[in-house]
Amino acid sequence: MPANTTASSPKKKGRRARLLVLVLVLALVAGVGYGAYWSISTVRASFPQTTGSIQLEGLGGQVDVKRDGYGIPQIYADSDEDLFRAQGFVQAQDRFWEMDVRRHMTAGRLSEMFGPEQVETDAFLRTLGWRRVAQQEYDTKLSAETKKYLQAYSEGVNAYLKERSAEEISVEYAALSFTNDYKPEPWSPVDSVAWLKAMAWDLRGNMEDEIDRSLLTSRLSEKQIKDLYPSYPFDRNKPIVQEGGISQVTGKFDPAAKPSDLADGSTDANTGTRTGDGTGTGTGDGTGSAANAASGLNSQLSALSDTLEAIPSLLGPSGNGIGSNSWVVSGSYTTTGKPLLANDPHLAPQLPSIWYQMGLHCREASAKCRYDVAGYTFSGMPGVIIGHNQDIAWGFTNLGADVTDLYLEKLSGDSYLVGGEEKQLTTRKEVIKVAGGTSKTITVRSTGHGPLVSDRSDELEKVGEKAPVSNAAPDRGAGYGVALQWTALQPGNTMDAVFEIDRASDFQSFRKAAQKFEVPSQNLIYADTDGNIGYQAPGRIPVRAEGDGSMPAPGWDPAYKWTGYIPFDELPYEYNPDRGYVVTANQAVVDAEKYPYLITKDYGYGARSQRINDLIESKIQGGGKISTEDMRTMQTDNSSEIAKLLTPYLLKIDVSDPYVREAQKLLEGWDYTQEPDSGAAAYFNAVWRNVLMLAFGNKLPKELRVEGECLSVRPADSTAPDDDLEERVRECGQRDADSAQPDGGDRWFEVVRRLLKDEDNAWWQSPRTRTEKATDHRDELLGRAMVDARWELTAELGKDASSWSWGRLHQLTLKNQTLGTDGPGFLQFMLNRGPWNLGGGEAAVNATGWNAAGGYEVVWVPSMRMVVNVGDWDESRWVNLTGASGHAYSAHYTDQTEKWADGELLDWAYSADAVSAGTSDTLTLHPPGQSVP
């Protein structure tokens, strides 16, 4: 792969260096028959013009695009439409390949670009119908103003595409031309809206947990499954909202309400609200148990899980890692006297980064030009998603609300059963066009709950053939289908919310805009120039008549239907809380004892959020003030909570093997920080991985274990003892390494925490092997894990433990999400970058996540970092994972990555003077016939 060198400016010298590298690549490529199609001009043809002037149809006046030394654009215009038209043009200049792939994914049209291998993925995406829902939103839900902005953005994109060949748009099209005569089509407003569905899919909540709990029933008891999904530790890890509740007087959420004024948190489960302990029943009223019905679906639900994994994940592998950190501190506790706000979303590492930094500025505020906003945008969508305007700043983290439910459906021909009555399935035909192949027609069937996702898998055609259900359940016949109910499949107004947030001026207008941010449900933090801080939980969060959404529900039982959504006025929020700060990091939103509605049973467990809380509290209680630099330092905090918990136990193990003892010594005096050069961090994380494998991983069903990793296990229905080697069968894992279990996230922290004092708990038992004796005690298993980790790292890092480092294990490689992942080797060489040796780790604040079941490779990252200095905007700081450009060998392809890896931030200019001072290139866009001064 190309070296991970970076460039900080678009100087010609830097460009020449990259072209020299390219010449060498092309020389090699020529030897295998590709060289005739490639030249330096092919690569350079797609580089955008960033100086001079360009005529742009549709503009009402002149627009200036000022780019700094990192290629980050700031756009200046005199009308809203011109701003968004120019935004479309500029994003197409830098990122159109990314935009084009994304819209084909959201529409289930990847086969048109990449051929027959994508047909099954397209079929599943067509079944979900993202593009259809986006079209419905555009036609029936969005305001006329939003449609105007979307249209202007599309016109800007299409102005860039006009009269350009595919090769002149991006070098990837030149590569694609080897096998496909594909040509990009014009952009449409619905292409932008559909992106919200992809974002919602990757942040959809607990569907995988719902599937996993069902799969676990084949090998584990109800109690064992409960052990692996412990309740949230409210006594130790604080929820986001710590004050107020739903007032028994107004019926609305009141952040200032006293405990005596709150509505009772315990209510009848059949009203759709949750009980105070949050347990939920998960069973029906005698018509069939959801938990029991789900327990026999192993092969079918495993097939569904495989299908979900095949969908291109734009935001990251599902599971514990999808999250983010954000926090805001009141000016009472900052060195600036104004609020400071930090945000770093944790998403999949990809090249280019999912984020695109940009400023949208009206030269003068007026009725026709109302935006002065800067921050992080999505290529392909107008507006700014996270950032600040002249009055307020805001950030997002994933709320994690349970907004998906799987329903078992009793199918009979073209009908399905509900409450003793047969209802007709809804059907539609979808035609999938295939590059280099024959089109395929599929039939999409839906029940009242949603599309039948089971239709997209041969293994799911007869779901439930062996499902044990109660006598009152319907006859299984040919089995049960599986339908998906998901809030994002109902048209909404989230696109309206983006523009309203961009021009909000106070907390009232911010909350009004947040009310329309329906899908995906996000934690929104807030600060303004008057010194106020706040938080709002928005989103369309379902209310269930029965059950808690933790297991597939019996679709034939009407008791399990959704009865509505939590009213916005009853969703939690805070405004200037007494403690002086708000932290959101995917922990519980509000204490279950104080809130009557079920938001989810599958929050993150609060390891990151509590660490941030503790860092802020230690500064405040010590009498200090928090600075912009303090905020940056907190973002890069590498401390490991599980290491603090487990290391003292590891150090007490009596180790006789001198080689294992050499590794154990690394842990002595270790401060639990996971720096890239730390040998202790390398060894501890290897021990942690092996503890999880021995105590839990080897006891999980094959559907949850890493694909290709095989074990000799006792059959699920065997009564032979665990250590009877003759009774074992060979069973191989089936799951992708990025999403297998145990993943080692903070849910597993909590699992192990609750077992540590119980030295003889059955989870500490591991069966004997041909070379190892069985373990029956905590310390025996920990000792065995230490031995296994020693020899694992010997193989990975060498015999000398003093030379080990965490970063050599824990590496990040940035991959182009299409041709850089599955393309020919020479294309991967051209398009990918890395590796980088990183610090941080799973559930650390610096969340460079890795999946313990699969290995140490970084699979999700802080995809950007920002620290906003509210009121003194030019003192704000930011950095992106990669760079502004999506063009390989552009100076701005990965020119921010080195600073990102080192935890550094760039200056973030906002005022006109600061932007001008930092401008390297200026491009003027003007209407046809208008002269440029």
VOSE-475963 format. One record per residue (C-alpha): x, y, z. Coordinates in steps of 0.05 Angstrom, whole numbers, padded with zeros to 5 digits, always signed. Example, Ala and Ser with C-alpha at 12.3 -4.5 7.8 and 13.67 -1.06 7.14 Angstrom:
2
+00246-00090+00156;+00273-00021+00143;
This chain:
933
+00000+00000+00000;+00023+00071-00010;+00059+00100+00049;+00019+00139+00101;+00053+00204+00085;+00012+00267+00085;+00012+00335+00053;-00011+00399+00085;-00020+00442+00023;-00035+00436-00051;+00035+00458-00072;+00058+00434-00141;+00117+00399-00110;+00071+00354-00070;+00030+00338-00132;+00093+00322-00172;+00116+00273-00118;+00050+00236-00121;+00052+00234-00197;+00122+00204-00194;+00094+00149-00149;+00038+00140-00198;+00086+00133-00256;+00119+00075-00220;+00052+00043-00207;+00031+00050-00279;+00097+00020-00302;+00082-00041-00261;+00010-00043-00284;+00031-00039-00357;+00066-00106-00349;-00001-00140-00336;-00039-00107-00391;-00071-00048-00358;-00020+00006-00374;-00048+00023-00442;-00112+00048-00408;-00077+00091-00357;-00037+00154-00359;-00020+00213-00314;-00072+00253-00352;-00125+00201-00334;-00112+00213-00260;-00104+00288-00265;-00167+00296-00308;-00212+00289-00248;-00174+00337-00202;-00221+00397-00189;-00208+00468-00211;-00199+00509-00148;-00176+00576-00175;-00200+00624-00229;-00273+00626-00249;-00326+00578-00275;-00393+00594-00307;-00449+00559-00269;-00519+00558-00297;-00575+00575-00249;-00536+00621-00203;-00569+00686-00185;-00503+00720-00170;-00429+00710-00159;-00406+00657-00110;-00336+00653-00081;-00306+00586-00059;-00246+00597-00013;-00204+00536+00003;-00151+00534+00057;-00086+00495+00056;-00123+00431+00069;-00172+00441+00013;-00230+00455+00060;-00280+00501+00024;-00317+00561+00052;-00373+00585+00005;-00398+00657+00002;-00462+00675-00034;-00520+00725-00032;-00579+00676-00031;-00596+00610+00001;-00606+00576-00066;-00538+00599-00091;-00505+00572-00028;-00534+00503-00036;-00525+00503-00112;-00451+00518-00101;-00448+00466-00045;-00472+00413-00094;-00421+00435-00146;-00362+00435-00098;-00379+00368-00065;-00385+00337-00134;-00316+00365-00151;-00285+00329-00092;-00329+00269-00078;-00376+00249-00135;-00353+00176-00138;-00370+00169-00065;-00437+00203-00077;-00453+00159-00137;-00437+00094-00101;-00478+00116-00041;-00540+00132-00081;-00536+00065-00118;-00531+00031-00051;-00590+00067-00021;-00632+00052-00083;-00612-00022-00087;-00576-00010-00153;-00505-00031-00139;-00511-00086-00192;-00515-00032-00245;-00444-00010-00227;-00411-00073-00202;-00446-00131-00234;-00479-00197-00213;-00443-00203-00146;-00486-00147-00118;-00554-00175-00138;-00571-00206-00071;-00551-00143-00034;-00594-00102-00081;-00652-00150-00071;-00649-00140+00004;-00644-00065-00002;-00703-00064-00051;-00742-00104+00000;-00728-00052+00053;-00747+00002+00003;-00703+00060+00025;-00709+00096-00041;-00785+00088-00043;-00792+00118+00027;-00746+00175+00008;-00789+00190-00052;-00851+00190-00008;-00817+00238+00040;-00800+00285-00017;-00869+00281-00047;-00912+00286+00016;-00872+00308+00077;-00818+00358+00063;-00831+00433+00063;-00830+00473-00002;-00769+00509+00024;-00730+00444+00035;-00749+00419-00034;-00723+00485-00063;-00656+00475-00028;-00652+00402-00050;-00667+00422-00121;-00614+00476-00121;-00563+00427-00093;-00580+00377-00148;-00572+00430-00201;-00503+00446-00174;-00482+00373-00177;-00509+00365-00247;-00475+00429-00270;-00409+00396-00251;-00427+00331-00287;-00449+00366-00350;-00404+00352-00410;-00354+00314-00367;-00337+00242-00384;-00338+00192-00328;-00262+00189-00328;-00260+00265-00318;-00304+00258-00256;-00262+00207-00218;-00207+00157-00233;-00250+00100-00206;-00294+00107-00267;-00234+00095-00311;-00221+00031-00272;-00294+00011-00276;-00292+00019-00351;-00249-00045-00356;-00312-00086-00342;-00371-00039-00349;-00393+00017-00396;-00428+00051-00338;-00440+00127-00343;-00463+00170-00285;-00534+00196-00290;-00558+00264-00265;-00567+00275-00190;-00637+00283-00162;-00664+00312-00097;-00688+00243-00075;-00617+00218-00080;-00599+00266-00024;-00659+00247+00019;-00644+00172+00012;-00577+00181+00046;-00615+00191+00111;-00641+00120+00105;-00571+00092+00101;-00551+00133+00162;-00613+00108+00199;-00598+00036+00180;-00528+00037+00210;-00554+00071+00273;-00618+00030+00279;-00608+00005+00349;-00612-00066+00375;-00633-00111+00317;-00568-00151+00322;-00577-00159+00398;-00648-00183+00384;-00622-00235+00335;-00564-00255+00380;-00607-00267+00441;-00651-00312+00399;-00591-00351+00372;-00563-00360+00442;-00623-00401+00463;-00596-00462+00426;-00539-00470+00475;-00552-00426+00535;-00605-00424+00588;-00648-00363+00602;-00605-00348+00663;-00541-00353+00623;-00567-00306+00570;-00586-00257+00625;-00515-00262+00651;-00490-00239+00583;-00539-00181+00580;-00535-00150+00649;-00577-00091+00669;-00549-00021+00661;-00507+00000+00722;-00544+00064+00740;-00511+00064+00808;-00442+00072+00776;-00449+00102+00706;-00492+00164+00704;-00545+00171+00650;-00545+00232+00605;-00605+00267+00636;-00595+00271+00711;-00647+00323+00729;-00722+00330+00720;-00772+00282+00691;-00844+00279+00665;-00885+00326+00708;-00948+00297+00738;-00978+00367+00731;-00964+00383+00658;-00953+00313+00630;-00890+00339+00595;-00817+00328+00609;-00793+00384+00655;-00718+00388+00667;-00730+00431+00729;-00783+00385+00761;-00768+00361+00831;-00773+00287+00848;-00839+00299+00885;-00869+00329+00821;-00853+00271+00775;-00902+00222+00745;-00894+00151+00772;-00843+00111+00732;-00880+00046+00744;-00941+00035+00700;-00981-00020+00670;-00940-00054+00616;-01001-00061+00571;-01006+00015+00565;-00942+00016+00525;-00899+00045+00580;-00845+00008+00617;-00841-00014+00689;-00791+00020+00733;-00742-00037+00733;-00743-00040+00657;-00749-00115+00655;-00809-00123+00609;-00845-00189+00601;-00828-00208+00530;-00887-00256+00529;-00958-00253+00504;-01024-00267+00536;-01025-00341+00519;-01026-00337+00444;-00952-00354+00438;-00887-00336+00473;-00841-00292+00432;-00780-00318+00469;-00800-00390+00459;-00819-00380+00386;-00752-00348+00374;-00710-00402+00407;-00713-00451+00349;-00696-00402+00294;-00621-00411+00295;-00605-00427+00223;-00658-00379+00198;-00639-00320+00241;-00566-00334+00227;-00581-00329+00153;-00615-00262+00166;-00554-00239+00205;-00509-00259+00146;-00555-00219+00100;-00550-00158+00144;-00474-00163+00144;-00473-00165+00067;-00505-00096+00064;-00450-00044+00053;-00441-00010+00120;-00427+00064+00110;-00421+00081+00183;-00388+00020+00214;-00397-00052+00237;-00460-00060+00277;-00453-00071+00351;-00420-00039+00410;-00374+00007+00370;-00426+00048+00334;-00431+00107+00379;-00396+00173+00393;-00374+00221+00447;-00400+00291+00457;-00401+00337+00516;-00412+00410+00531;-00386+00450+00591;-00416+00514+00617;-00375+00578+00614;-00375+00578+00691;-00323+00523+00687;-00283+00542+00625;-00223+00587+00615;-00260+00625+00561;-00321+00643+00604;-00364+00614+00548;-00386+00543+00535;-00340+00493+00503;-00370+00436+00462;-00335+00372+00437;-00358+00317+00390;-00326+00257+00358;-00372+00206+00324;-00347+00134+00323;-00358+00104+00254;-00325+00059+00204;-00257+00080+00179;-00263+00092+00105;-00229+00131+00050;-00250+00184+00038;-00279+00199+00107;-00355+00199+00113;-00350+00273+00134;-00336+00333+00090;-00316+00398+00124;-00347+00461+00096;-00373+00531+00111;-00436+00561+00081;-00438+00637+00089;-00486+00691+00067;-00445+00753+00054;-00500+00793+00087;-00559+00766+00127;-00625+00780+00093;-00693+00749+00080;-00666+00713+00019;-00600+00693+00051;-00604+00665+00122;-00545+00618+00132;-00478+00629+00164;-00459+00559+00185;-00397+00515+00185;-00381+00444+00204;-00385+00373+00179;-00429+00355+00121;-00446+00291+00083;-00426+00290+00010;-00490+00284-00029;-00534+00322+00020;-00541+00398+00028;-00533+00434+00094;-00488+00423+00154;-00500+00363+00199;-00455+00378+00258;-00423+00446+00273;-00442+00517+00291;-00472+00580+00264;-00464+00651+00290;-00508+00638+00351;-00506+00565+00371;-00464+00501+00367;-00488+00430+00368;-00464+00358+00365;-00493+00288+00355;-00484+00219+00385;-00525+00157+00373;-00582+00152+00423;-00590+00077+00409;-00665+00075+00415;-00698+00009+00399;-00733+00028+00334;-00734-00041+00301;-00773-00103+00317;-00772-00171+00283;-00840-00205+00278;-00851-00280+00267;-00908-00284+00216;-00953-00344+00204;-00957-00346+00128;-01007-00384+00085;-01001-00372+00011;-01013-00297-00001;-01039-00284+00069;-01015-00279+00141;-01049-00290+00208;-01067-00234+00257;-01113-00245+00316;-01146-00306+00285;-01159-00272+00218;-01123-00280+00152;-01099-00215+00121;-01073-00205+00050;-00999-00194+00040;-00979-00130+00003;-00935-00145-00057;-00895-00107-00109;-00846-00125-00165;-00775-00098-00168;-00730-00104-00229;-00655-00105-00214;-00612-00087-00274;-00544-00120-00276;-00481-00096-00311;-00456-00151-00356;-00515-00196-00338;-00589-00209-00343;-00638-00167-00303;-00671-00201-00244;-00743-00190-00221;-00761-00201-00149;-00826-00198-00111;-00827-00159-00046;-00880-00181+00004;-00900-00143+00066;-00945-00153+00125;-00975-00098+00168;-00911-00098+00208;-00865-00088+00149;-00828-00123+00093;-00815-00198+00097;-00739-00199+00102;-00742-00274+00105;-00759-00276+00031;-00689-00254+00014;-00656-00318+00039;-00667-00390+00018;-00655-00412+00090;-00709-00365+00114;-00764-00390+00068;-00788-00438+00121;-00773-00400+00185;-00793-00435+00248;-00799-00507+00225;-00770-00528+00292;-00791-00469+00334;-00819-00493+00401;-00883-00453+00413;-00940-00460+00462;-01002-00499+00445;-01040-00435+00435;-00993-00413+00378;-01016-00424+00306;-00996-00488+00270;-00927-00476+00241;-00944-00509+00175;-00887-00490+00128;-00857-00446+00182;-00858-00373+00201;-00835-00314+00160;-00796-00256+00190;-00820-00185+00180;-00783-00121+00199;-00818-00062+00230;-00773-00001+00230;-00787+00072+00242;-00746+00094+00181;-00795+00058+00135;-00847+00111+00150;-00838+00178+00114;-00814+00234+00159;-00786+00305+00163;-00713+00296+00182;-00688+00333+00121;-00729+00394+00144;-00695+00390+00212;-00625+00395+00181;-00639+00464+00152;-00677+00488+00214;-00619+00468+00260;-00570+00504+00214;-00606+00570+00225;-00630+00561+00297;-00612+00619+00342;-00632+00596+00412;-00652+00534+00451;-00726+00543+00435;-00714+00544+00360;-00664+00487+00367;-00715+00443+00402;-00768+00461+00350;-00721+00438+00296;-00702+00375+00335;-00775+00356+00338;-00771+00341+00263;-00707+00300+00270;-00745+00235+00272;-00698+00183+00243;-00645+00164+00264;-00656+00181+00337;-00595+00220+00362;-00571+00253+00425;-00566+00327+00410;-00522+00372+00453;-00526+00448+00450;-00491+00512+00469;-00502+00585+00451;-00467+00652+00454;-00510+00674+00513;-00477+00620+00554;-00533+00569+00555;-00521+00494+00547;-00571+00439+00536;-00590+00370+00511;-00649+00341+00473;-00668+00269+00458;-00708+00271+00393;-00733+00216+00348;-00791+00171+00331;-00787+00119+00387;-00842+00066+00386;-00889+00050+00443;-00905-00025+00446;-00971-00052+00470;-00935-00113+00498;-00864-00138+00502;-00798-00101+00506;-00769-00111+00437;-00712-00154+00462;-00734-00216+00424;-00773-00230+00359;-00847-00221+00373;-00906-00265+00351;-00937-00226+00293;-01002-00265+00298;-01014-00235+00367;-01042-00164+00363;-01019-00151+00434;-00949-00140+00406;-00966-00083+00359;-00937-00013+00363;-00989+00034+00389;-00953+00099+00372;-00890+00138+00389;-00865+00173+00451;-00892+00245+00446;-00837+00296+00435;-00859+00336+00495;-00845+00275+00538;-00776+00260+00511;-00718+00277+00559;-00680+00342+00554;-00637+00387+00598;-00625+00462+00598;-00570+00493+00640;-00566+00434+00689;-00540+00452+00758;-00477+00409+00750;-00455+00455+00692;-00442+00403+00638;-00475+00349+00596;-00441+00285+00572;-00469+00238+00519;-00431+00176+00498;-00486+00125+00483;-00501+00111+00556;-00571+00107+00583;-00610+00171+00569;-00648+00172+00635;-00655+00130+00697;-00706+00075+00684;-00736+00085+00753;-00753+00157+00736;-00780+00150+00665;-00842+00112+00645;-00826+00096+00572;-00781+00042+00544;-00728+00074+00500;-00685+00011+00495;-00658-00046+00535;-00592-00044+00498;-00556+00021+00514;-00481+00023+00516;-00460+00009+00588;-00428+00076+00602;-00353+00062+00605;-00336+00121+00560;-00388+00168+00587;-00369+00158+00659;-00295+00167+00643;-00312+00235+00611;-00356+00253+00671;-00299+00236+00718;-00248+00276+00678;-00293+00337+00679;-00310+00329+00752;-00237+00322+00772;-00220+00387+00738;-00279+00424+00768;-00271+00397+00838;-00198+00413+00836;-00217+00486+00826;-00190+00489+00755;-00221+00514+00691;-00228+00473+00629;-00193+00498+00566;-00199+00482+00493;-00135+00441+00501;-00166+00403+00559;-00224+00384+00515;-00177+00359+00462;-00137+00319+00513;-00201+00287+00539;-00219+00265+00468;-00153+00227+00463;-00158+00195+00531;-00134+00123+00524;-00150+00096+00593;-00179+00025+00596;-00233+00013+00647;-00230-00063+00640;-00154-00060+00651;-00164-00022+00717;-00213-00076+00738;-00177-00139+00715;-00103-00124+00720;-00099-00130+00797;-00127-00200+00790;-00076-00218+00736;-00018-00193+00778;-00038-00240+00835;-00033-00301+00791;+00027-00344+00810;+00063-00354+00744;+00118-00406+00741;+00135-00404+00667;+00191-00352+00659;+00167-00330+00590;+00096-00318+00615;+00125-00284+00677;+00164-00237+00631;+00099-00215+00600;+00063-00209+00667;+00117-00161+00691;+00095-00112+00636;+00032-00101+00676;+00069-00081+00740;+00063-00006+00750;+00023+00003+00687;-00024+00063+00689;-00077+00028+00645;-00067+00077+00586;-00065+00047+00517;-00011+00086+00481;+00014+00061+00414;+00083+00044+00443;+00056+00009+00505;+00077-00064+00514;+00032-00070+00574;-00028-00050+00533;-00011-00101+00480;-00005-00157+00531;-00066-00138+00571;-00111-00133+00510;-00086-00201+00487;-00102-00230+00556;-00171-00197+00554;-00184-00228+00486;-00165-00297+00511;-00205-00290+00575;-00266-00275+00533;-00253-00333+00487;-00243-00384+00543;-00299-00360+00589;-00352-00343+00537;-00333-00348+00464;-00322-00422+00462;-00390-00433+00494;-00429-00392+00443;-00467-00423+00385;-00431-00425+00318;-00476-00371+00290;-00442-00319+00335;-00370-00342+00329;-00319-00320+00278;-00327-00351+00209;-00277-00407+00197;-00255-00415+00270;-00272-00486+00289;-00280-00519+00356;-00294-00588+00383;-00356-00578+00424;-00408-00619+00460;-00472-00623+00418;-00527-00577+00443;-00572-00636+00460;-00517-00679+00491;-00517-00698+00564;-00444-00718+00564;-00397-00678+00610;-00359-00620+00579;-00292-00655+00586;-00313-00718+00549;-00271-00709+00487;-00301-00770+00452;-00370-00738+00453;-00347-00674+00418;-00366-00653+00347;-00328-00604+00303;-00367-00539+00295;-00343-00478+00256;-00362-00406+00266;-00405-00370+00215;-00400-00295+00230;-00358-00240+00200;-00299-00223+00246;-00321-00150+00253;-00388-00169+00285;-00374-00236+00320;-00381-00246+00394;-00355-00235+00446;-00334-00168+00416;-00302-00144+00481;-00342-00080+00487;-00367-00050+00552;-00424-00099+00556;-00371-00151+00567;-00337-00106+00617;-00401-00109+00657;-00409-00184+00648;-00339-00198+00676;-00345-00145+00731;-00405-00183+00760;-00368-00250+00758;-00300-00231+00787;-00320-00239+00860;-00353-00306+00845;-00289-00347+00837;-00324-00413+00824;-00378-00388+00777;-00393-00437+00720;-00371-00385+00669;-00299-00394+00693;-00301-00467+00673;-00267-00485+00608;-00262-00557+00582;-00197-00594+00575;-00164-00600+00508;-00112-00647+00480;-00058-00601+00509;-00091-00562+00566;-00126-00584+00629;-00197-00561+00645;-00207-00500+00689;-00258-00496+00745;-00237-00432+00780;-00229-00359+00761;-00154-00357+00773;-00143-00421+00733;-00178-00391+00673;-00142-00324+00680;-00075-00361+00684;-00091-00401+00622;-00110-00337+00585;-00043-00306+00605;-00006-00366+00577;-00046-00365+00512;-00036-00289+00505;+00039-00296+00515;+00047-00346+00458;-00002-00308+00414;+00040-00245+00419;+00104-00284+00411;+00078-00305+00343;+00052-00235+00327;+00106-00189+00356;+00166-00232+00372;+00197-00270+00430;+00224-00209+00467;+00166-00181+00507;+00204-00116+00519;+00197-00101+00445;+00122-00108+00443;+00077-00048+00429;+00002-00040+00425;+00005+00000+00360;+00038-00057+00322;-00022-00100+00338;-00074-00045+00335;-00069-00017+00265;-00114+00024+00220;-00115+00016+00145;-00158+00065+00106;-00193+00031+00048;-00232+00059-00010;-00301+00030+00004;-00311-00001-00065;-00253-00015-00111;-00203-00008-00054;-00237-00065-00018;-00256-00114-00073;-00220-00088-00134;-00157-00116-00167;-00093-00113-00126;-00063-00056-00165;-00125-00013-00153;-00123-00028-00079;-00050-00006-00080;-00070+00059-00113;-00132+00075-00072;-00116+00051-00001;-00071+00082+00051;-00037+00057+00115;-00027+00024+00161;-00023+00071+00221;-00004+00045+00290;-00056+00071+00339;-00068+00077+00413;-00136+00077+00445;-00182+00018+00445;-00249-00013+00456;-00295+00031+00500;-00239+00080+00513;-00256+00153+00502;-00207+00150+00445;-00250+00095+00415;-00207+00062+00364;-00250+00000+00368;-00230-00072+00355;-00270-00136+00359;-00239-00183+00409;-00269-00244+00375;-00237-00226+00309;-00170-00194+00325;-00138-00128+00340;-00149-00090+00275;-00183-00023+00282;-00255-00029+00257;-00285+00036+00281;-00255+00103+00298;-00270+00174+00319;-00288+00193+00248;-00274+00266+00262;-00260+00309+00323;-00282+00379+00339;-00277+00427+00398;-00321+00488+00389;-00303+00552+00426;-00372+00582+00431;-00374+00657+00416;-00301+00661+00398;-00312+00617+00337;-00244+00627+00305;-00212+00594+00366;-00249+00529+00351;-00211+00468+00328;-00227+00409+00283;-00197+00351+00244;-00223+00298+00195;-00202+00226+00190;-00177+00234+00119;-00180+00296+00077;-00228+00338+00036;-00214+00302-00029;-00238+00235-00054;-00187+00235-00110;-00128+00188-00100;-00062+00225-00105;-00094+00292-00092;-00055+00331-00040;-00118+00329+00003;-00133+00254+00000;-00106+00238+00069;-00071+00302+00089;-00107+00306+00157;-00096+00233+00176;-00028+00240+00208;-00053+00296+00253;-00116+00256+00269;-00074+00196+00288;-00031+00239+00334;-00093+00269+00367;-00080+00338+00339;-00132+00389+00315;-00130+00442+00261;-00150+00515+00266;-00222+00524+00245;-00232+00592+00213;-00303+00619+00212;-00304+00695+00208;-00294+00727+00140;-00227+00756+00162;-00201+00690+00189;-00224+00652+00127;-00190+00703+00081;-00126+00700+00121;-00123+00625+00113;-00145+00621+00041;-00098+00586-00008;-00144+00580-00069;-00204+00621-00090;-00253+00598-00144;-00307+00644-00169;-00372+00615-00194;-00415+00662-00235;-00479+00662-00276;-00473+00656-00352;-00458+00724-00383;-00436+00757-00319;-00366+00786-00318;-00321+00770-00259;-00287+00829-00225;
